[in-house]
Amino acid sequence: MRFLRLVWGNLMRRKLRTSLTLLSVCVAFLLFGLLCIINEAFSAGVTMAGADRLIVRHKVSLIMSLPITYGARMQRIPGVDATTHWTWFNGIYQDDPRNFFGTFPVEPESFLAMHREYLLPPAEREAWLKTRTGAIVGRTLADRFGWKVGDRIPLMSPIWPRKGDGAWEFDIVGIYDGDKKSTDTSGFFFRYDYFDESRAEGQGLVGWYVVRVKDPDRAAEVAAAIDAEFANSPYETKAEPEGAFAQSFVEQIGSIGTILLAILSAVFFTILLVAGNTMAQAVRERTAELGVLKAVGFTNERVLGLVLVESCLLAAAGGLSGLAIAWLLTLGGSPIPAVFPVFYLPTRYLLIGVGLVLGLGILAGLLPALAAMRLRVAVALRRHA
């Protein structure tokens, strides 16, 4: 700590150069934070997927429906603990396609029993069971439109027109939260019985099933048994782990992890060159001063340490600022909740960022520090003369 003022004074000797390097490092780590936020937004469904849950859909395509009677048949298959079903409704609010969000008719009791990550107060749960037109919405969605319990919400669906060709109307009876930050709270869920009796066509059909298995280690075996149960029927199925099902949606736009790695590798390589060049110039400018320090008793190891501390301080000031800005940007919620319903910077990425800051500081300052350590006093003072 007693040499910190010396290190800081060296950094401030060329204020413009130091400021530009700090800004470059800050922007690099801000980009790192934003890309990690986007990666988490896309992969939240994968990370929240239950190891004991399967998704059962039509073998041909997800857009094709399954009979509602399949639920009872799957319930009798050995290893199956519980089932529930979802259907894609494609609700649009206020006749504006931009007001689009996930809307699903479900069976309230089996849905809440299956998805325990959704937290709904007991009173609102009871209200949902008693209100035929009742719906529950996620906290993110409620905040997006300013909805509250008791509001009546009209929705249009281009997939499922209502009998009489009017708007679907729902009463908000509950607002659910997630048990974790990565839980998607942008959904709109309403009762399947109301949906089934009011739609113009498709009665008795559902989109897909969620199946909980008793033993996660036997999930593949149970999935095979489900598919065998409905083989050679008009509605053959494909059962797969929930995580694989969610991952398939993410991969439709490409490998997010690969894209993230490619961008960050290019950015950090560039920043490493910038920071390394800054430190190399700083050491060359102070050749005579380093010689004087060695002449008055500074050991080679101490000189090495001073240069590395200077490099790490430069990286830390810029890198931690960039991470802090990225984290602060998430406090106001998602700027585009329809695309990124989950919007936060996980702690694990912050820790990785701190590690990268330290690595950048060491790598950028290592060669200049070794050069300073090996510098001979006579050579350094002769150059000054």
C-alpha positions as CSV (number, residue, x, y, z in Angstrom):
1,M,0.0,0.0,0.0
2,R,2.9,2.4,0.7
3,F,3.8,2.3,-3.0
4,L,0.3,2.9,-4.3
5,R,0.8,6.6,-4.6
6,L,3.9,5.9,-6.8
7,V,1.9,3.5,-9.0
8,W,-1.0,6.0,-9.3
9,G,1.4,8.8,-10.1
10,N,2.9,6.8,-12.9
11,L,-0.5,6.2,-14.4
12,M,-1.4,9.8,-14.2
13,R,1.8,10.9,-15.9
14,R,0.1,10.6,-19.3
15,K,-3.5,11.4,-18.5
16,L,-4.8,11.3,-22.1
17,R,-3.2,7.9,-22.8
18,T,-4.3,6.5,-19.5
19,S,-7.9,7.8,-20.0
20,L,-8.2,6.4,-23.5
21,T,-6.9,3.0,-22.3
22,L,-9.3,3.0,-19.4
23,L,-12.2,3.9,-21.7
24,S,-11.2,1.0,-24.1
25,V,-11.1,-1.5,-21.2
26,C,-14.4,-0.2,-19.8
27,V,-16.2,-0.5,-23.2
28,A,-14.8,-4.1,-23.6
29,F,-16.1,-5.2,-20.2
30,L,-19.4,-3.4,-20.7
31,L,-19.8,-5.4,-24.0
32,F,-18.9,-8.5,-22.0
33,G,-21.6,-7.8,-19.5
34,L,-24.3,-7.0,-22.1
35,L,-23.5,-10.2,-24.1
36,C,-23.7,-12.3,-20.9
37,I,-27.1,-10.7,-20.1
38,I,-28.4,-11.5,-23.6
39,N,-27.0,-15.1,-23.3
40,E,-28.8,-15.5,-20.0
41,A,-32.0,-14.2,-21.5
42,F,-31.9,-16.7,-24.3
43,S,-30.8,-19.6,-22.2
44,A,-33.0,-19.0,-19.1
45,G,-35.5,-21.6,-20.2
46,V,-32.7,-24.2,-20.4
47,T,-31.2,-23.4,-17.0
48,M,-34.7,-23.4,-15.4
49,A,-35.7,-26.7,-17.0
50,G,-36.5,-29.4,-14.5
51,A,-34.4,-32.5,-14.6
52,D,-37.5,-34.5,-13.8
53,R,-39.7,-33.0,-16.5
54,L,-40.3,-34.1,-20.0
55,I,-42.0,-32.3,-22.9
56,V,-44.3,-34.5,-25.0
57,R,-45.3,-32.9,-28.4
58,H,-46.6,-34.1,-31.7
59,K,-43.9,-36.1,-33.5
60,V,-44.2,-34.1,-36.7
61,S,-44.2,-30.6,-35.4
62,L,-44.9,-28.5,-32.3
63,I,-47.6,-26.6,-34.2
64,M,-49.7,-29.8,-34.5
65,S,-52.0,-30.6,-31.6
66,L,-52.5,-33.7,-29.4
67,P,-55.7,-35.1,-27.9
68,I,-56.5,-34.1,-24.3
69,T,-57.2,-37.7,-23.6
70,Y,-53.4,-38.4,-23.8
71,G,-52.9,-37.0,-20.4
72,A,-54.8,-39.7,-18.6
73,R,-53.1,-42.4,-20.7
74,M,-49.6,-41.0,-19.9
75,Q,-50.5,-40.9,-16.2
76,R,-50.9,-44.7,-16.3
77,I,-47.4,-45.3,-17.7
78,P,-44.9,-46.6,-15.1
79,G,-42.5,-43.9,-13.9
80,V,-44.9,-41.0,-14.6
81,D,-45.7,-38.9,-11.6
82,A,-47.9,-36.1,-13.0
83,T,-48.9,-34.5,-16.2
84,T,-50.2,-31.1,-17.4
85,H,-50.7,-29.5,-20.8
86,W,-50.0,-26.2,-22.5
87,T,-51.4,-24.7,-25.7
88,W,-50.0,-21.8,-27.7
89,F,-52.7,-19.1,-27.9
90,N,-50.7,-16.2,-29.5
91,G,-52.6,-13.5,-27.7
92,I,-52.3,-9.9,-29.0
93,Y,-53.3,-6.9,-26.7
94,Q,-55.1,-3.8,-28.1
95,D,-55.0,-5.1,-31.6
96,D,-51.3,-4.1,-31.8
97,P,-48.9,-6.9,-33.0
98,R,-46.2,-5.3,-31.0
99,N,-48.2,-6.0,-27.8
100,F,-47.3,-9.7,-28.1
101,F,-46.5,-12.0,-25.2
102,G,-46.7,-15.7,-24.3
103,T,-50.4,-16.7,-23.6
104,F,-51.4,-20.2,-22.7
105,P,-54.6,-22.0,-21.7
106,V,-53.8,-24.5,-18.9
107,E,-55.5,-26.5,-16.2
108,P,-54.8,-24.4,-13.0
109,E,-54.3,-27.2,-10.4
110,S,-52.1,-29.4,-12.4
111,F,-50.2,-26.5,-13.9
112,L,-49.3,-25.0,-10.5
113,A,-48.4,-28.4,-9.1
114,M,-46.1,-29.0,-12.0
115,H,-44.4,-25.6,-12.2
116,R,-43.4,-24.8,-8.6
117,E,-41.1,-22.1,-9.8
118,Y,-44.2,-19.9,-10.2
119,L,-45.1,-18.3,-6.9
120,L,-48.8,-17.3,-6.5
121,P,-50.4,-16.2,-3.2
122,P,-53.0,-18.8,-1.9
123,A,-55.9,-16.3,-2.1
124,E,-55.1,-15.6,-5.8
125,R,-54.8,-19.3,-6.5
126,E,-58.2,-19.9,-5.0
127,A,-59.6,-17.0,-7.1
128,W,-58.2,-18.6,-10.2
129,L,-59.9,-21.9,-9.5
130,K,-63.3,-20.2,-8.9
131,T,-63.2,-17.7,-11.8
132,R,-63.9,-19.3,-15.2
133,T,-62.5,-16.3,-17.1
134,G,-59.7,-15.8,-14.6
135,A,-56.1,-15.4,-15.7
136,I,-52.8,-15.0,-13.9
137,V,-50.0,-12.9,-15.3
138,G,-46.3,-12.7,-14.5
139,R,-44.9,-9.7,-12.6
140,T,-42.8,-8.6,-15.6
141,L,-45.9,-8.6,-17.9
142,A,-48.0,-6.8,-15.3
143,D,-45.4,-4.1,-14.9
144,R,-45.1,-3.8,-18.7
145,F,-48.7,-2.9,-19.2
146,G,-49.6,-1.5,-15.7
147,W,-52.0,-4.3,-15.0
148,K,-53.3,-5.1,-11.6
149,V,-55.6,-7.7,-10.0
150,G,-59.2,-7.0,-11.0
151,D,-58.4,-5.6,-14.5
152,R,-60.4,-7.0,-17.4
153,I,-58.1,-7.7,-20.4
154,P,-59.3,-8.2,-24.0
155,L,-57.0,-10.3,-26.3
156,M,-57.2,-11.3,-29.9
157,S,-55.7,-14.5,-31.3
158,P,-55.0,-15.1,-35.0
159,I,-54.8,-18.8,-34.3
160,W,-57.8,-19.4,-32.0
161,P,-60.8,-17.2,-32.9
162,R,-63.6,-17.1,-30.4
163,K,-67.1,-18.2,-31.2
164,G,-68.9,-15.2,-32.5
165,D,-65.6,-13.7,-33.7
166,G,-65.3,-11.3,-30.8
167,A,-62.3,-10.6,-28.5
168,W,-61.4,-12.9,-25.8
169,E,-61.9,-11.3,-22.4
170,F,-60.0,-12.3,-19.2
171,D,-60.2,-11.2,-15.6
172,I,-56.8,-10.9,-13.9
173,V,-57.1,-12.7,-10.6
174,G,-53.4,-13.1,-9.7
175,I,-49.9,-11.9,-10.4
176,Y,-47.2,-14.5,-10.0
177,D,-43.5,-14.1,-9.2
178,G,-40.6,-16.4,-9.8
179,D,-38.6,-18.3,-7.2
180,K,-35.4,-17.2,-9.0
181,K,-34.2,-14.3,-11.1
182,S,-34.0,-16.6,-14.1
183,T,-37.7,-17.5,-13.9
184,D,-39.7,-16.1,-16.8
185,T,-42.4,-13.9,-15.4
186,S,-43.7,-12.6,-18.7
187,G,-46.4,-15.2,-19.2
188,F,-50.2,-15.0,-19.3
189,F,-52.1,-18.1,-18.2
190,F,-55.8,-18.7,-18.3
191,R,-58.2,-21.6,-17.8
192,Y,-58.3,-24.3,-20.5
193,D,-62.0,-25.2,-19.8
194,Y,-63.0,-21.6,-20.7
195,F,-60.8,-21.7,-23.8
196,D,-62.0,-25.1,-25.0
197,E,-65.7,-24.3,-24.8
198,S,-65.3,-20.8,-26.3
199,R,-63.0,-21.4,-29.3
200,A,-64.6,-21.8,-32.7
201,E,-62.7,-25.0,-33.6
202,G,-60.2,-27.6,-32.3
203,Q,-62.1,-28.7,-29.2
204,G,-60.5,-31.5,-27.2
205,L,-57.0,-30.7,-28.5
206,V,-53.9,-29.3,-26.7
207,G,-50.5,-28.1,-27.8
208,W,-48.1,-30.2,-25.7
209,Y,-47.7,-32.0,-22.4
210,V,-45.3,-31.5,-19.5
211,V,-44.7,-34.8,-17.7
212,R,-42.9,-35.2,-14.4
213,V,-41.2,-38.5,-13.9
214,K,-40.7,-40.1,-10.5
215,D,-37.0,-40.9,-11.0
216,P,-35.0,-38.4,-13.2
217,D,-32.4,-41.1,-13.9
218,R,-35.1,-43.0,-15.7
219,A,-36.3,-40.0,-17.8
220,A,-35.1,-41.5,-21.1
221,E,-36.8,-44.8,-20.3
222,V,-40.1,-43.1,-19.5
223,A,-39.8,-40.9,-22.6
224,A,-39.4,-44.0,-24.8
225,A,-42.4,-45.7,-23.1
226,I,-44.6,-42.6,-23.8
227,D,-43.6,-42.6,-27.5
228,A,-44.3,-46.4,-27.7
229,E,-47.7,-45.9,-26.1
230,F,-48.8,-43.7,-29.0
231,A,-46.8,-45.3,-31.8
232,N,-48.8,-45.9,-35.1
233,S,-51.6,-43.7,-33.9
234,P,-52.9,-40.6,-35.7
235,Y,-51.2,-38.5,-33.1
236,E,-47.7,-40.0,-32.6
237,T,-45.5,-38.2,-30.0
238,K,-42.0,-37.1,-29.4
239,A,-41.0,-37.0,-25.7
240,E,-37.8,-35.3,-24.7
241,P,-36.2,-33.6,-21.6
242,E,-37.5,-30.1,-20.9
243,G,-33.9,-28.8,-21.2
244,A,-33.5,-30.2,-24.7
245,F,-36.8,-28.8,-25.7
246,A,-35.9,-25.3,-24.6
247,Q,-32.4,-25.6,-26.1
248,S,-33.9,-26.4,-29.5
249,F,-35.6,-23.0,-29.5
250,V,-32.4,-21.2,-28.6
251,E,-30.5,-23.0,-31.4
252,Q,-32.9,-21.8,-34.0
253,I,-31.0,-18.5,-34.0
254,G,-27.6,-20.2,-33.8
255,S,-25.3,-21.2,-31.0
256,I,-25.4,-18.2,-28.6
257,G,-22.4,-19.6,-26.7
258,T,-20.2,-19.8,-29.8
259,I,-21.3,-16.3,-31.0
260,L,-20.5,-14.9,-27.5
261,L,-17.1,-16.6,-27.4
262,A,-16.1,-15.4,-30.9
263,I,-17.0,-11.8,-30.2
264,L,-15.4,-11.7,-26.8
265,S,-12.2,-13.4,-28.0
266,A,-11.8,-10.7,-30.7
267,V,-12.5,-7.9,-28.3
268,F,-10.3,-9.1,-25.5
269,F,-7.4,-9.8,-27.9
270,T,-7.6,-6.2,-29.2
271,I,-7.8,-4.8,-25.7
272,L,-4.9,-6.9,-24.6
273,L,-2.8,-5.3,-27.4
274,V,-4.0,-1.8,-26.4
275,A,-3.3,-2.3,-22.7
276,G,0.0,-4.1,-23.4
277,N,1.2,-1.2,-25.6
278,T,0.3,1.3,-23.0
279,M,2.3,-0.5,-20.3
280,A,5.3,-1.0,-22.7
281,Q,5.4,2.7,-23.5
282,A,5.1,3.6,-19.8
283,V,8.1,1.4,-18.9
284,R,10.2,2.7,-21.8
285,E,9.6,6.3,-20.7
286,R,10.7,5.5,-17.2
287,T,13.9,3.6,-17.9
288,A,16.1,6.1,-16.1
289,E,13.7,6.2,-13.1
290,L,13.7,2.4,-12.8
291,G,17.4,2.5,-12.8
292,V,17.4,5.0,-10.0
293,L,15.0,2.8,-8.0
294,K,17.2,-0.1,-8.3
295,A,20.2,2.0,-7.4
296,V,18.6,3.0,-4.1
297,G,17.8,-0.6,-3.1
298,F,14.7,-1.7,-5.0
299,T,15.0,-5.4,-5.8
300,N,14.2,-6.9,-9.2
301,E,11.2,-8.6,-7.7
302,R,9.8,-5.3,-6.3
303,V,10.2,-3.5,-9.6
304,L,8.4,-6.4,-11.3
305,G,5.6,-6.1,-8.7
306,L,5.3,-2.4,-9.2
307,V,4.8,-2.7,-13.0
308,L,2.3,-5.6,-12.6
309,V,0.3,-3.7,-9.9
310,E,0.2,-0.7,-12.3
311,S,-1.1,-2.8,-15.1
312,C,-3.7,-4.6,-12.9
313,L,-4.8,-1.2,-11.4
314,L,-5.3,0.1,-15.0
315,A,-7.3,-3.0,-16.0
316,A,-9.3,-3.0,-12.7
317,A,-10.3,0.6,-13.0
318,G,-11.6,0.2,-16.5
319,G,-12.9,-3.4,-16.3
320,L,-14.8,-3.1,-13.0
321,S,-16.4,0.1,-14.2
322,G,-17.6,-1.6,-17.4
323,L,-19.1,-4.5,-15.3
324,A,-20.7,-2.1,-12.9
325,I,-22.4,-0.2,-15.8
326,A,-23.7,-3.4,-17.3
327,W,-25.1,-4.4,-13.9
328,L,-26.7,-1.0,-13.4
329,L,-28.4,-1.3,-16.8
330,T,-30.4,-4.3,-15.6
331,L,-31.8,-2.6,-12.5
332,G,-34.5,-0.9,-14.5
333,G,-35.8,-4.2,-16.0
334,S,-35.7,-5.4,-19.5
335,P,-35.9,-2.6,-22.2
336,I,-37.7,-5.0,-24.6
337,P,-39.6,-7.5,-22.4
338,A,-41.3,-9.1,-25.4
339,V,-37.8,-10.3,-26.6
340,F,-35.9,-10.5,-23.3
341,P,-38.3,-11.4,-20.5
342,V,-35.4,-12.4,-18.3
343,F,-32.9,-9.5,-18.0
344,Y,-30.2,-9.6,-15.4
345,L,-26.4,-10.2,-15.0
346,P,-25.9,-13.5,-13.1
347,T,-23.3,-13.6,-10.3
348,R,-21.3,-16.3,-12.0
349,Y,-20.7,-13.9,-15.0
350,L,-19.6,-11.1,-12.6
351,L,-17.1,-13.5,-11.1
352,I,-15.8,-14.5,-14.5
353,G,-15.5,-10.8,-15.4
354,V,-13.5,-10.1,-12.3
355,G,-11.2,-13.0,-13.3
356,L,-10.8,-11.7,-16.8
357,V,-10.0,-8.2,-15.4
358,L,-7.2,-9.8,-13.3
359,G,-6.0,-11.9,-16.2
360,L,-5.9,-8.9,-18.5
361,G,-3.9,-6.9,-16.0
362,I,-1.3,-9.6,-15.6
363,L,-1.0,-10.4,-19.3
364,A,-0.8,-6.8,-20.4
365,G,1.9,-6.0,-17.9
366,L,3.9,-9.2,-17.8
367,L,6.3,-8.5,-20.7
368,P,7.0,-4.9,-19.7
369,A,7.4,-6.0,-16.1
370,L,9.9,-8.7,-17.0
371,A,11.8,-6.1,-19.1
372,A,11.9,-3.7,-16.1
373,M,13.0,-6.5,-13.8
374,R,15.9,-7.5,-16.1
375,L,17.0,-3.8,-16.6
376,R,20.6,-3.2,-15.5
377,V,21.3,-0.1,-13.4
378,A,24.2,1.0,-15.5
379,V,22.4,0.6,-18.8
380,A,19.4,2.5,-17.5
381,L,21.4,5.5,-16.2
382,R,23.5,5.5,-19.4
383,R,20.4,5.9,-21.5
384,H,19.3,8.8,-19.4
385,A,22.7,10.5,-19.7
